[in-house]
Structure formats: C-alpha cells, structure tokens
Amino acid sequence: MGGFFALELPPSRRQSLLTHWAPPDATALVTRHNARSALRARLEALGSCRLWLPAYSCRSLAEAAPASCTVLFYPQDDRLQVIPAEMERRVLAGDVFLIIDYFGQTPDLAVRAWVARRPDVHWIEDRAHVLDGGQSAWGDDVLYSPRKVCGVPDGGLLYLRRRSEALPSAVTGAPPEHYADAALARLQERTSPGLAYRCYVRQEQAMTADNRAMSELALGLLAALPWRPLVASRQRNYRYLQARLAHHSFLGPLGACVPSHFVLRVRQADKVSAGLRAVGIFAQRHWAELAAPEQFTAAHSLSRELLSLPCDHRYGAEHMLRMVQALEPLL
C-alpha cells in the first residue's frame, strides 16, 4: 500500500469495446502484448499443423507462425475473397485456415457457407480491422488488434470458440518497458512535434511475436471506451468520402459492416501516399510488402494499388474535406 499513484482509469462500462467484441459463446480469452503474439500462443497450443494464410497479408502475420507450423499461402480474387472452388481439395482435415476481415468486412456468403461445410478445419478469423464485432463472429478463434482501431497503446485479444482444451500457457513477461511511449507522446504533439512518430517507428520495428503480457492500461481503456459513438463517427466520415471519391473506392457504398478506413484503389498508391504526406496527411499502405511469394500476382498487384485513408472518430467533415482537396491533384 502507498507509494505514488497509478493512472486514474475511467470506470468500466457495460457497452464498452471489450464487452462488445467478446463473442457470447467464447470459451476462453488469450491476451498478449500484440495480436501476432496472441496468435502464436494459440498456434503453439494447437500443435503441429499446416497453416494457411492469405496471399494478401502483411509479413508480421507470417512471422507469428511457430516452427511447428508449415505455412502455406492461398490466392484470392480481386475483392480479397477466398475462392472455395479452388481451395476445397487443397485444404485437408486438421489444417488451420486464417481469413482476414479486410477493412472491417466479413467474407461473402459463399465463403461463409464453405466454412460451415468444413468443421474438420480450424478457422481463425482475423479481426484486426474490425471495430463493430461481437455476435457476428464466425471463426473458431477470433483475433483482435485494438491499437489498429482505437487509442490504446498495445494488446492482442484472441477469443476461443472451439478446442478450448488447447489453451496457451501463462505469459512469461511484462509488456515492453516503453510500450506506451508513442501513444503518450501523441497527446503532447503540440508541444513535442515529431516525437510521437519517432517513438511509433521504434516501437513498430522492435515488435515481435513473444510471450509478453498485454498492459493493464490497454485493458482498462477497452473496458471504458463506448463502442457506439466510434461506429457512428466512422460511418459518417466514410459516407462523406464515398460521395466524393466513388470512382476510386475499393469497398464501395457503406453496407452493414463498419469500415476501418476509406480504401482507395489507384494506379500508383506509393506516389499518392507521398503526395498526401507532403501536406501532412498519413494514408496507410495495407500492405506495401507481402509475405507471399511473387507468384501470387493478383495480391502483389493490389499491394501497389490500395491506399487507406483515415475515417475514424478523431475526425469530422472538415478533415474529410481537407483530404478530398489534397487528393484532387493526385488522382
């Protein structure tokens, strides 16, 4: 008892992101310092397997695979959907198959029907881009990366809905010593310009798949953040951009899913990204570098064409207008 004070976290709420993300039939929750670490812990517990990853995925996903897994890549169509007819005979009983809910979108009905027909496969649903979740989860495991969609410093959450006997062992370390540096520096951007980005780059470069814990700070914030206002802001901003950039929209009109970004499909995403950076707008490349070999030509072509504009709750209509005006001479 005594000593200096910890951060005063806001009280938990019933309608928080943490409660909303949890599938109602989840049997266990695995938490680690980041999502790739939570994935690795689960794969190690599942044991030796063939692990299928989408050709269009970042290198960190493949790096999460433990030595006990044989990593295989599968092709996708130009909407990033799995092609069940092409994969049916290639996927064997006992395989682990990971599907990404790209930019917050769930797979189409044909893919969901294929998943339902193959209970002999262990399905991992990667929800790193998903803000609105909960009861719509379809994977045997459901993976979240909260720092990708809201202001928390770290964390990876993996909900188990099947094979809960294959539980990872306990964490063996605390979060990295400076896990919150970038997030805290971002709060001080006006007095320390540029510091946050330098911290962020250092943290990203140092990030690995290991057995360190998720911070109590991140868990506390997720338990306090209301999810509905975040969803409403994102949908409003997305509609604004869709009305003005429809010809370059990769996802199209807003549907039932909540998009993580407004995704542009342009000829040279790197040049458009550089042009936006020159006027202080950072648009992410999901992803400029892929783990899949070059033979997956469709995926590598998309990696040169997709550019993700921010449309989250930090911004309003004036910010969306600024992006549209900055893009006009670049498109």
VODOLUM-452860 format. One line per field, with one value per residue (C-alpha): y, x, z; residue in three letters. Coordinates in nm, 2 decimals, always signed. Example, Ala and Ser with C-alpha at 12.3 -4.5 7.8 and 13.67 -1.06 7.14 Angstrom:
Y = c(-0.45,-0.11)
X = c(+1.23,+1.37)
Z = c(+0.78,+0.71)
rest = c(ALA,SER)
% end
This chain:
Y = c(+0.00,+0.36,+0.49,+0.70,+0.69,+0.49,+0.64,+0.70,+0.50,+0.57,+0.32,+0.02,+0.04,-0.23,-0.11,-0.10,-0.22,-0.50,-0.64,-0.58,-0.77,-1.08,-1.35,-1.46,-1.83,-1.77,-2.03,-1.85,-1.53,-1.52,-1.18,-1.08,-0.76,-0.77,-0.97,-1.17,-1.29,-1.40,-1.58,-1.75,-1.86,-2.03,-2.20,-2.34,-2.48,-2.63,-2.81,-2.92,-2.81,-2.68,-2.31,-2.14,-1.76,-1.52,-1.41,-1.05,-1.02,-0.84,-1.01,-0.99,-1.24,-1.50,-1.42,-1.51,-1.88,-2.10,-2.36,-2.63,-2.49,-2.53,-2.20,-2.21,-1.92,-1.92,-1.70,-1.45,-1.28,-0.91,-0.83,-1.02,-1.31,-1.67,-1.89,-2.20,-2.40,-2.35,-2.44,-2.72,-3.01,-2.84,-2.79,-3.11,-3.22,-3.08,-2.77,-2.43,-2.16,-1.79,-1.54,-1.16,-0.95,-0.69,-0.33,-0.45,-0.65,-1.01,-1.28,-1.32,-1.58,-1.83,-1.83,-1.85,-2.15,-2.32,-2.26,-2.42,-2.72,-2.78,-2.84,-3.06,-2.74,-2.49,-2.14,-1.83,-1.50,-1.21,-0.90,-0.66,-0.41,-0.47,-0.22,-0.35,-0.71,-0.94,-1.17,-1.17,-1.37,-1.67,-1.81,-2.09,-1.83,-1.46,-1.23,-0.86,-0.59,-0.30,-0.04,-0.06,+0.08,+0.30,+0.49,+0.21,+0.16,-0.22,-0.55,-0.86,-1.05,-1.39,-1.54,-1.92,-2.06,-2.42,-2.65,-2.47,-2.76,-2.63,-2.33,-2.15,-2.14,-1.83,-1.52,-1.51,-1.14,-0.79,-0.56,-0.39,-0.11,+0.17,+0.02,+0.34,+0.60,+0.67,+0.69,+0.93,+1.14,+1.18,+1.35,+1.60,+1.66,+2.03,+2.08,+1.80,+1.78,+1.48,+1.29,+1.06,+0.94,+0.87,+0.67,+0.48,+0.38,+0.25,+0.05,-0.10,-0.20,-0.36,-0.55,-0.93,-1.23,-1.33,-1.42,-1.08,-0.97,-0.71,-0.39,-0.32,+0.03,-0.11,-0.35,-0.07,+0.16,-0.10,-0.17,+0.20,+0.30,+0.31,+0.14,+0.30,+0.66,+0.52,+0.33,+0.63,+0.87,+0.62,+0.56,+0.93,+1.00,+0.70,+0.82,+1.16,+1.02,+0.77,+1.05,+1.24,+0.96,+0.69,+0.63,+0.53,+0.34,-0.01,-0.11,+0.07,+0.21,+0.16,-0.16,-0.34,-0.36,-0.08,+0.01,+0.07,+0.30,+0.45,+0.24,+0.39,+0.18,+0.39,+0.31,+0.40,+0.41,+0.49,+0.82,+0.92,+0.84,+1.05,+1.34,+1.33,+1.31,+1.62,+1.81,+1.64,+1.35,+1.00,+0.73,+0.37,+0.11,-0.22,-0.36,-0.24,-0.56,-0.90,-1.23,-1.44,-1.51,-1.31,-1.59,-1.45,-1.18,-1.06,-1.00,-0.81,-0.60,-0.49,-0.42,-0.15,-0.01,+0.01,+0.31,+0.35,+0.69,+0.76,+0.80,+0.72,+0.90,+1.15,+1.34,+1.54,+1.67,+1.94,+1.68,+1.47,+1.78,+1.86,+1.50,+1.53,+1.86,+1.72,+1.42,+1.61,+1.70,+1.35,+1.13)
X = c(+0.00,+0.11,+0.37,+0.30,-0.03,-0.11,-0.30,-0.66,-0.85,-1.22,-1.47,-1.57,-1.90,-2.14,-2.14,-1.76,-1.55,-1.42,-1.76,-1.89,-1.60,-1.64,-1.85,-2.13,-2.02,-1.65,-1.50,-1.17,-0.97,-0.60,-0.43,-0.08,+0.12,+0.02,-0.20,+0.07,+0.18,-0.17,-0.19,+0.15,+0.05,-0.27,-0.09,+0.17,-0.11,-0.28,+0.04,+0.19,-0.03,-0.05,-0.13,-0.30,-0.25,-0.40,-0.16,-0.27,-0.13,+0.15,+0.48,+0.42,+0.13,+0.36,+0.63,+0.38,+0.38,+0.58,+0.82,+0.56,+0.35,+0.40,+0.30,+0.11,-0.05,-0.38,-0.49,-0.78,-1.00,-0.98,-1.21,-0.98,-1.22,-1.12,-1.21,-1.37,-1.38,-1.00,-0.92,-1.16,-0.93,-0.62,-0.73,-0.71,-0.87,-0.67,-0.55,-0.56,-0.70,-0.68,-0.92,-0.89,-1.20,-1.04,-1.11,-1.39,-1.57,-1.68,-1.63,-1.91,-2.18,-2.01,-1.70,-1.91,-2.10,-1.77,-1.65,-1.97,-1.92,-1.57,-1.58,-1.27,-1.07,-0.98,-1.08,-0.91,-1.09,-0.85,-1.04,-0.75,-0.95,-1.29,-1.45,-1.81,-1.80,-1.95,-2.23,-2.14,-1.81,-1.78,-1.43,-1.33,-1.09,-1.15,-0.84,-0.84,-0.56,-0.72,-0.44,-0.53,-0.88,-0.87,-0.64,-0.49,-0.12,-0.09,-0.26,-0.39,-0.70,-0.79,-1.13,-1.16,-1.49,-1.37,-1.10,-1.06,-0.86,-0.56,-0.51,-0.17,+0.05,+0.06,+0.25,+0.62,+0.69,+0.56,+0.48,+0.79,+0.92,+0.82,+0.50,+0.30,+0.57,+0.42,+0.06,+0.16,+0.38,+0.08,-0.10,+0.18,+0.20,+0.15,+0.45,+0.67,+0.61,+0.76,+0.84,+0.53,+0.61,+0.97,+0.85,+0.60,+0.86,+1.09,+0.81,+0.69,+1.05,+1.10,+0.77,+0.80,+0.58,+0.66,+0.50,+0.47,+0.15,-0.10,-0.09,-0.34,-0.37,-0.50,-0.74,-0.87,-0.92,-1.10,-1.33,-1.42,-1.44,-1.80,-1.83,-2.14,-2.01,-1.69,-1.90,-2.13,-1.83,-1.67,-1.98,-2.05,-1.70,-1.70,-2.03,-1.87,-1.57,-1.77,-1.99,-1.68,-1.44,-1.68,-1.47,-1.17,-1.35,-1.23,-1.50,-1.79,-2.10,-2.14,-2.31,-2.37,-2.01,-1.82,-1.51,-1.18,-1.06,-1.18,-0.98,-0.87,-0.77,-0.53,-0.26,+0.04,-0.05,+0.31,+0.31,-0.04,+0.07,+0.39,+0.18,-0.05,+0.24,+0.38,+0.07,+0.06,-0.19,-0.08,-0.26,-0.16,-0.05,-0.23,+0.02,+0.31,+0.51,+0.36,+0.49,+0.35,+0.59,+0.57,+0.38,+0.07,+0.05,-0.31,-0.22,+0.11,-0.08,-0.33,-0.04,+0.07,-0.28,-0.46,-0.43,-0.62,-0.75,-0.84,-1.21,-1.22,-1.37,-1.08,-1.20,-1.50,-1.63,-1.37,-1.09,-1.26,-1.29,-0.92,-0.83,-1.06,-0.90,-0.55,-0.63,-0.78,-0.44,-0.30,-0.57)
Z = c(+0.00,-0.05,-0.29,-0.60,-0.78,-1.09,-1.38,-1.29,-1.55,-1.62,-1.48,-1.69,-1.87,-1.99,-2.35,-2.39,-2.68,-2.46,-2.39,-2.74,-2.90,-2.69,-2.88,-2.65,-2.69,-2.63,-2.40,-2.32,-2.39,-2.47,-2.43,-2.52,-2.59,-2.95,-3.19,-3.35,-3.01,-2.92,-3.25,-3.19,-2.84,-2.98,-3.27,-3.03,-2.81,-3.11,-3.21,-3.54,-3.83,-4.18,-4.15,-4.45,-4.48,-4.74,-5.01,-4.93,-4.58,-4.40,-4.32,-3.94,-3.98,-4.13,-3.87,-3.60,-3.71,-3.48,-3.61,-3.55,-3.84,-4.21,-4.37,-4.69,-4.88,-5.07,-5.36,-5.35,-5.61,-5.68,-5.39,-5.15,-5.11,-5.07,-5.38,-5.22,-5.55,-5.59,-5.23,-5.15,-5.24,-5.12,-4.77,-4.56,-4.23,-3.94,-4.13,-3.97,-4.21,-4.13,-4.31,-4.26,-4.23,-4.45,-4.35,-4.13,-4.39,-4.33,-4.60,-4.86,-4.83,-5.05,-4.82,-4.51,-4.65,-4.72,-4.37,-4.24,-4.46,-4.33,-3.95,-3.99,-4.05,-3.77,-3.88,-3.74,-3.80,-3.81,-3.69,-3.67,-3.88,-3.71,-3.48,-3.47,-3.36,-3.10,-3.20,-3.57,-3.52,-3.74,-3.67,-3.43,-3.30,-3.32,-3.32,-3.24,-3.25,-3.07,-3.13,-3.50,-3.45,-3.13,-2.90,-2.68,-2.66,-2.71,-2.69,-2.88,-2.79,-2.92,-2.83,-2.84,-2.95,-3.01,-2.90,-2.57,-2.43,-2.64,-2.41,-2.43,-2.12,-1.90,-2.00,-1.91,-1.92,-1.87,-2.16,-2.31,-2.09,-2.32,-2.47,-2.42,-2.53,-2.88,-2.75,-2.47,-2.70,-2.94,-2.66,-2.64,-3.02,-2.99,-2.75,-2.89,-3.27,-3.44,-3.11,-3.14,-3.48,-3.39,-3.09,-3.31,-3.57,-3.29,-3.13,-3.46,-3.56,-3.22,-3.21,-3.22,-3.16,-2.80,-2.47,-2.30,-2.14,-2.26,-2.05,-1.78,-1.93,-2.26,-2.09,-1.87,-2.16,-2.37,-2.08,-2.06,-2.43,-2.56,-2.90,-3.05,-3.09,-3.25,-3.50,-3.58,-3.65,-3.88,-4.08,-4.11,-4.24,-4.47,-4.64,-4.69,-4.87,-5.07,-5.21,-5.33,-5.42,-5.55,-5.87,-5.66,-5.38,-5.33,-5.08,-5.24,-5.07,-4.70,-4.61,-4.29,-4.19,-4.03,-4.24,-4.07,-4.34,-4.67,-4.92,-5.25,-5.55,-5.76,-6.01,-5.80,-5.43,-5.33,-5.53,-5.40,-5.05,-5.08,-5.22,-4.91,-4.67,-4.82,-4.70,-4.36,-4.43,-4.35,-4.55,-4.47,-4.72,-4.63,-4.73,-4.93,-4.86,-4.86,-4.71,-5.00,-5.29,-5.62,-5.79,-5.62,-5.88,-5.80,-5.44,-5.53,-5.78,-5.52,-5.28,-5.52,-5.57,-5.23,-5.01,-4.68,-4.58,-4.21,-4.15,-3.77,-3.48,-3.44,-3.74,-3.87,-4.20,-4.22,-4.21,-4.48,-4.70,-4.65,-4.77,-5.07,-5.17,-5.12,-5.34,-5.63,-5.80,-5.72,-5.87)
rest = c(MET,GLY,GLY,PHE,PHE,ALA,LEU,GLU,LEU,PRO,PRO,SER,ARG,ARG,GLN,SER,LEU,LEU,THR,HIS,TRP,ALA,PRO,PRO,ASP,ALA,THR,ALA,LEU,VAL,THR,ARG,HIS,ASN,ALA,ARG,SER,ALA,LEU,ARG,ALA,ARG,LEU,GLU,ALA,LEU,GLY,SER,CYS,ARG,LEU,TRP,LEU,PRO,ALA,TYR,SER,CYS,ARG,SER,LEU,ALA,GLU,ALA,ALA,PRO,ALA,SER,CYS,THR,VAL,LEU,PHE,TYR,PRO,GLN,ASP,ASP,ARG,LEU,GLN,VAL,ILE,PRO,ALA,GLU,MET,GLU,ARG,ARG,VAL,LEU,ALA,GLY,ASP,VAL,PHE,LEU,ILE,ILE,ASP,TYR,PHE,GLY,GLN,THR,PRO,ASP,LEU,ALA,VAL,ARG,ALA,TRP,VAL,ALA,ARG,ARG,PRO,ASP,VAL,HIS,TRP,ILE,GLU,ASP,ARG,ALA,HIS,VAL,LEU,ASP,GLY,GLY,GLN,SER,ALA,TRP,GLY,ASP,ASP,VAL,LEU,TYR,SER,PRO,ARG,LYS,VAL,CYS,GLY,VAL,PRO,ASP,GLY,GLY,LEU,LEU,TYR,LEU,ARG,ARG,ARG,SER,GLU,ALA,LEU,PRO,SER,ALA,VAL,THR,GLY,ALA,PRO,PRO,GLU,HIS,TYR,ALA,ASP,ALA,ALA,LEU,ALA,ARG,LEU,GLN,GLU,ARG,THR,SER,PRO,GLY,LEU,ALA,TYR,ARG,CYS,TYR,VAL,ARG,GLN,GLU,GLN,ALA,MET,THR,ALA,ASP,ASN,ARG,ALA,MET,SER,GLU,LEU,ALA,LEU,GLY,LEU,LEU,ALA,ALA,LEU,PRO,TRP,ARG,PRO,LEU,VAL,ALA,SER,ARG,GLN,ARG,ASN,TYR,ARG,TYR,LEU,GLN,ALA,ARG,LEU,ALA,HIS,HIS,SER,PHE,LEU,GLY,PRO,LEU,GLY,ALA,CYS,VAL,PRO,SER,HIS,PHE,VAL,LEU,ARG,VAL,ARG,GLN,ALA,ASP,LYS,VAL,SER,ALA,GLY,LEU,ARG,ALA,VAL,GLY,ILE,PHE,ALA,GLN,ARG,HIS,TRP,ALA,GLU,LEU,ALA,ALA,PRO,GLU,GLN,PHE,THR,ALA,ALA,HIS,SER,LEU,SER,ARG,GLU,LEU,LEU,SER,LEU,PRO,CYS,ASP,HIS,ARG,TYR,GLY,ALA,GLU,HIS,MET,LEU,ARG,MET,VAL,GLN,ALA,LEU,GLU,PRO,LEU,LEU)
% end
